[in-house]
Amino acid sequence: MNRVEKINSGSQVFHDTARGTKVALWWLRHYEDLVHFWKGFSWVWVIGILLSAIVGYLDLGHALFIILFIGVIANTGIYLSIRTMGSYLMHLEDGPEKEEAHELMIKIIKKRILHGA
């Protein structure tokens, strides 16, 4: 019973929500940079693995397995992080954070629509 009281204390819930909100807003502010980094990083490590296979350090089968395995894990992680950020943003209460998040999402959507990305 004592453990339940510790977890359900109002200040701890507020502290966790505030941290999640801060992370979600940071993530939205830097969304385009994160996507740009991920695209570049993905190409670099795949090309590196393929060059290792061409040079002879890896068999082609092992190289393809590594690429597919790490790709699935990395993209699953990205998907789960997007879901987590969406959850934090969905449960924002009305206030300046919610307005900022809304404006940032509108900017991302407009940029995607205009640039066809």
N, C-alpha and C positions, 0 to 999 in steps of 0.2 A: 504494500500500500504506500509506503514511503517513496518508492521509486516512481510511482504514478504521479504523486504530488510534485516531484522534481520535474518531470517531463512536462506536465501541464501548467507550469507556472507561466503567467502572462508575459513576464519580461523575456523569458527564453523564447517563446513563440514569436514575439515582436522582433527580437534580435535576429532570429533565423529568417524571418520574412524580410527584414530590412537588408540582410546580406544577400539573399536571393534576388531581391529587387535591384540592388546595386549591380550584381553580376549580370542580370538580364538586361539592364539598361546599358551597361558597358558593352555587352555583346551586340546589342542593336546598334550602338554608335559605331562600332568597328566591324559591322557585318561585311561590308564590301571588302575591306582589307583582309578579313579572315578567309573569305571565299577566294580572293585573289591569291593569298598565300597557299591555300590548300590546293588550288589548281596547279600552281608552279611546283610545289613540293611533290605532288603526285607524279607529274611528268618526270621530274628529276630522279626520283628513286626507281621508277619503272625503267627508265633509260639506263640507269646504273646497273640494275639487275640484268637487263638484256645485254649490256656490254660485257658484264662478267661472264655471261653464257657464251658470247661470241669469242672472247679471249680464251676461254677454256677453263675458267675457275669453277663453273657450274655446268651441269647438264641442262639442256634446254627444257626437259621435263621438270626438273627441280626448279628452274627459274620461273617457269609458268606457274607451278604450284605455289611458290613463294609470293608471286605477284597476286594471284587470285586470293590466297589465304589472307595476306596482309590487307589487301583491298577490301575484302569482306569485313574484316575486323574494324578497319579504320572507318569505313562508310557506316557501319552499324554504330560506332561511337559517335559519329557526326549526327546521325539520325536521332540517337538518344539524347544528345546534347540539345538539339533543336527542339525536341519534345519537352525537355526539362525547362528550357527557356520559355517556351510557349506556355507551359503550365504556370510558371511564375508570373508571366505577363497577363495571363487570363484572370488570375486571382488578385490583381492589383485593385486596391480600393480607389475611389475617386480622389483625385488630388493632382499635384503637379507632376508626380512620377507617371501617372497614367496618361496625362496629356502629352508629356514628352515621349513616352513609348508610342503613343498613337501617331504623333507627328513623324517620328523616326520610321515607323512601319509604312506610313504613306509615302515618305521619300524613297524608301527601298522599292516599293511597288511601282511608283512612277518611273524610277530609273530603269527598272527591269522592263516595263512596258515600252518605254521610249527607245531603249537600246536593244531590245529584242533578246536579252540574255535570259 
